[in-house]
Structures are given as C-alpha cells and as structure tokens.
Amino acid sequence: MTRNQNLGKNSEDYVAHYLESRGARILARNYSVHRVGEIDIICEYKGKILVIEVKSRHFNMNYGTPEEAVTKEKQRKIMMTMVEYCKENNIPLDRVSYYAAGVIHSADGQIQSLQFTPFFE
C-alpha cells in the first residue's frame, strides 16, 4: 500500500469511528457499482442515511482543501451509485444526505482536523 493509500485508509477508518462514536450505524463501506462509482461510507444517523466521501490532505494543502477534491462529476457518480444502493435496500431517496468529510493530516500523518461539508448548500 502506498503512503497516500495508507493515509486514505486511515482517514476512512477515523471518520467511520468518529461517526459510530456519535451514534451512527455504519451500513456499508467502500460500496461500489461496476462502471458507476464507489461510496466510502454509508451510515444511518437520526433517521437519515448519510453518504460520506472521505478526502484527506497533508497540513500544507498544496492541492486545495480535501472537500474541493469532491468535484461535481465525483458527486454525480456518488449519487448514481447511491441510487443503486437505495434500490437494493428499499431506501427512499428523500432520506439520503451527501457529505464530503475533509481530513487534514500533520507532516507525521497524525489527524489534525475533520470537517463535514454538504454536497449542496
């Protein structure tokens, strides 16, 4: 596993644990639909289904914020993937909310901050 892959996996694990510690129930991780897309985390929290796309960056943020990496095209693919998940699991789409979870790491790889940003504001 490359350093960036390891950073991404650690970020996803951190976000999943963070959500669970606040009462969310993880329904799926790394759910994918062939030739459509992939969703990092799907969870249920207070009656809503949350779709979480986890993005991480190093503290110096040379490439913009993690949330900026969730482009409109990426959002579209995630939403199309979620439509399939909802069909498979009999979930009404009006229960679904979409978020980017931005994780910032220090130079030594420690998590410094976590921010959730809705896809649509």
Short mmCIF file of the C-alpha atoms (twelve columns), coordinates in Angstrom:
data_MODEL
# 
_entry.id   MODEL 
# 
loop_
_atom_site.group_PDB 
_atom_site.id 
_atom_site.type_symbol 
_atom_site.label_atom_id 
_atom_site.label_alt_id 
_atom_site.label_comp_id 
_atom_site.label_asym_id 
_atom_site.label_seq_id 
_atom_site.Cartn_x 
_atom_site.Cartn_y 
_atom_site.Cartn_z 
_atom_site.pdbx_PDB_model_num 
ATOM 1   C CA . MET A 1   0.000   0.000  0.000   1 
ATOM 2   C CA . THR A 2   1.410   3.404  -0.950  1 
ATOM 3   C CA . ARG A 3   1.726   6.240  1.561   1 
ATOM 4   C CA . ASN A 4   -1.292  8.038  0.058   1 
ATOM 5   C CA . GLN A 5   -3.384  4.856  0.063   1 
ATOM 6   C CA . ASN A 6   -2.461  4.292  3.701   1 
ATOM 7   C CA . LEU A 7   -3.341  7.900  4.521   1 
ATOM 8   C CA . GLY A 8   -6.706  7.484  2.784   1 
ATOM 9   C CA . LYS A 9   -7.477  4.198  4.569   1 
ATOM 10  C CA . ASN A 10  -6.555  5.713  7.936   1 
ATOM 11  C CA . SER A 11  -8.794  8.696  7.174   1 
ATOM 12  C CA . GLU A 12  -11.743 6.458  6.266   1 
ATOM 13  C CA . ASP A 13  -11.256 4.390  9.431   1 
ATOM 14  C CA . TYR A 14  -11.077 7.567  11.519  1 
ATOM 15  C CA . VAL A 15  -14.270 9.005  10.004  1 
ATOM 16  C CA . ALA A 16  -16.154 5.704  10.438  1 
ATOM 17  C CA . HIS A 17  -15.074 5.515  14.094  1 
ATOM 18  C CA . TYR A 18  -15.980 9.187  14.609  1 
ATOM 19  C CA . LEU A 19  -19.475 8.589  13.215  1 
ATOM 20  C CA . GLU A 20  -20.020 5.436  15.275  1 
ATOM 21  C CA . SER A 21  -18.866 7.181  18.456  1 
ATOM 22  C CA . ARG A 22  -21.636 9.735  17.905  1 
ATOM 23  C CA . GLY A 23  -24.352 7.123  17.428  1 
ATOM 24  C CA . ALA A 24  -24.292 6.470  13.694  1 
ATOM 25  C CA . ARG A 25  -24.698 2.925  12.430  1 
ATOM 26  C CA . ILE A 26  -22.391 2.047  9.537   1 
ATOM 27  C CA . LEU A 27  -24.395 0.328  6.787   1 
ATOM 28  C CA . ALA A 28  -21.640 -0.067 4.182   1 
ATOM 29  C CA . ARG A 29  -18.047 0.846  3.486   1 
ATOM 30  C CA . ASN A 30  -16.474 1.063  0.049   1 
ATOM 31  C CA . TYR A 31  -19.760 0.192  -1.641  1 
ATOM 32  C CA . SER A 32  -19.278 0.139  -5.404  1 
ATOM 33  C CA . VAL A 33  -21.283 -0.360 -8.546  1 
ATOM 34  C CA . HIS A 34  -19.280 -1.509 -11.553 1 
ATOM 35  C CA . ARG A 35  -18.763 1.294  -14.081 1 
ATOM 36  C CA . VAL A 36  -20.759 3.743  -11.989 1 
ATOM 37  C CA . GLY A 37  -18.892 4.673  -8.822  1 
ATOM 38  C CA . GLU A 38  -17.888 3.963  -5.251  1 
ATOM 39  C CA . ILE A 39  -19.022 5.322  -1.871  1 
ATOM 40  C CA . ASP A 40  -16.628 5.404  1.063   1 
ATOM 41  C CA . ILE A 41  -19.165 5.252  3.916   1 
ATOM 42  C CA . ILE A 42  -22.929 4.848  4.103   1 
ATOM 43  C CA . CYS A 43  -24.430 5.191  7.570   1 
ATOM 44  C CA . GLU A 44  -27.702 5.807  9.353   1 
ATOM 45  C CA . TYR A 45  -27.903 8.658  11.831  1 
ATOM 46  C CA . LYS A 46  -31.046 10.013 13.490  1 
ATOM 47  C CA . GLY A 47  -33.315 8.543  10.817  1 
ATOM 48  C CA . LYS A 48  -31.284 9.854  7.884   1 
ATOM 49  C CA . ILE A 49  -28.983 7.959  5.570   1 
ATOM 50  C CA . LEU A 50  -25.641 9.733  5.242   1 
ATOM 51  C CA . VAL A 51  -23.351 9.228  2.281   1 
ATOM 52  C CA . ILE A 52  -19.796 10.194 3.172   1 
ATOM 53  C CA . GLU A 53  -16.988 10.760 0.677   1 
ATOM 54  C CA . VAL A 54  -13.733 10.907 2.640   1 
ATOM 55  C CA . LYS A 55  -10.891 13.051 1.304   1 
ATOM 56  C CA . SER A 56  -7.627  13.708 3.078   1 
ATOM 57  C CA . ARG A 57  -4.772  16.127 2.655   1 
ATOM 58  C CA . HIS A 58  -1.494  16.926 4.354   1 
ATOM 59  C CA . PHE A 59  -1.416  20.021 6.536   1 
ATOM 60  C CA . ASN A 60  0.217   22.209 3.886   1 
ATOM 61  C CA . MET A 61  -2.724  21.669 1.474   1 
ATOM 62  C CA . ASN A 62  -0.767  22.176 -1.736  1 
ATOM 63  C CA . TYR A 63  -3.732  20.882 -3.723  1 
ATOM 64  C CA . GLY A 64  -6.582  22.779 -2.093  1 
ATOM 65  C CA . THR A 65  -8.888  21.591 0.655   1 
ATOM 66  C CA . PRO A 66  -9.994  17.966 0.814   1 
ATOM 67  C CA . GLU A 67  -13.593 18.987 0.168   1 
ATOM 68  C CA . GLU A 68  -12.608 20.716 -3.089  1 
ATOM 69  C CA . ALA A 69  -11.476 17.324 -4.405  1 
ATOM 70  C CA . VAL A 70  -15.105 16.167 -4.457  1 
ATOM 71  C CA . THR A 71  -15.892 17.624 -7.866  1 
ATOM 72  C CA . LYS A 72  -19.361 17.904 -9.398  1 
ATOM 73  C CA . GLU A 73  -18.533 14.851 -11.537 1 
ATOM 74  C CA . LYS A 74  -17.491 12.865 -8.462  1 
ATOM 75  C CA . GLN A 75  -20.688 13.951 -6.712  1 
ATOM 76  C CA . ARG A 76  -22.732 12.792 -9.717  1 
ATOM 77  C CA . LYS A 77  -21.084 9.358  -9.667  1 
ATOM 78  C CA . ILE A 78  -21.646 9.021  -5.928  1 
ATOM 79  C CA . MET A 79  -25.323 9.939  -6.323  1 
ATOM 80  C CA . MET A 80  -25.789 7.439  -9.165  1 
ATOM 81  C CA . THR A 81  -24.130 4.766  -7.034  1 
ATOM 82  C CA . MET A 82  -26.400 5.629  -4.114  1 
ATOM 83  C CA . VAL A 83  -29.490 5.230  -6.308  1 
ATOM 84  C CA . GLU A 84  -28.456 1.600  -6.828  1 
ATOM 85  C CA . TYR A 85  -27.823 1.107  -3.101  1 
ATOM 86  C CA . CYS A 86  -31.255 2.537  -2.303  1 
ATOM 87  C CA . LYS A 87  -32.933 0.240  -4.840  1 
ATOM 88  C CA . GLU A 88  -31.162 -2.805 -3.392  1 
ATOM 89  C CA . ASN A 89  -32.049 -1.860 0.187   1 
ATOM 90  C CA . ASN A 90  -35.525 -0.361 -0.284  1 
ATOM 91  C CA . ILE A 91  -34.486 3.077  0.973   1 
ATOM 92  C CA . PRO A 92  -36.365 6.185  -0.189  1 
ATOM 93  C CA . LEU A 93  -34.013 8.745  -1.736  1 
ATOM 94  C CA . ASP A 94  -35.528 11.548 0.344   1 
ATOM 95  C CA . ARG A 95  -33.834 10.028 3.432   1 
ATOM 96  C CA . VAL A 96  -30.360 10.492 1.909   1 
ATOM 97  C CA . SER A 97  -27.914 13.334 2.576   1 
ATOM 98  C CA . TYR A 98  -24.462 13.676 0.974   1 
ATOM 99  C CA . TYR A 99  -21.297 14.932 2.667   1 
ATOM 100 C CA . ALA A 100 -17.607 15.300 1.989   1 
ATOM 101 C CA . ALA A 101 -15.511 14.529 5.063   1 
ATOM 102 C CA . GLY A 102 -12.283 16.510 4.847   1 
ATOM 103 C CA . VAL A 103 -9.444  15.130 6.945   1 
ATOM 104 C CA . ILE A 104 -6.249  17.120 7.470   1 
ATOM 105 C CA . HIS A 105 -3.066  15.275 8.499   1 
ATOM 106 C CA . SER A 106 0.101   16.680 10.023  1 
ATOM 107 C CA . ALA A 107 3.510   16.058 8.465   1 
ATOM 108 C CA . ASP A 108 3.893   12.884 10.538  1 
ATOM 109 C CA . GLY A 109 0.487   11.566 9.467   1 
ATOM 110 C CA . GLN A 110 -1.487  12.413 12.620  1 
ATOM 111 C CA . ILE A 111 -5.040  13.639 12.082  1 
ATOM 112 C CA . GLN A 112 -5.342  17.334 12.900  1 
ATOM 113 C CA . SER A 113 -8.912  18.106 11.883  1 
ATOM 114 C CA . LEU A 114 -12.120 16.706 10.427  1 
ATOM 115 C CA . GLN A 115 -14.783 18.762 8.697   1 
ATOM 116 C CA . PHE A 116 -18.068 17.649 7.133   1 
ATOM 117 C CA . THR A 117 -19.332 19.695 4.199   1 
ATOM 118 C CA . PRO A 118 -22.673 19.006 2.492   1 
ATOM 119 C CA . PHE A 119 -22.500 18.426 -1.263  1 
ATOM 120 C CA . PHE A 120 -25.240 21.005 -1.760  1 
ATOM 121 C CA . GLU A 121 -25.551 24.237 0.204   1 
# 
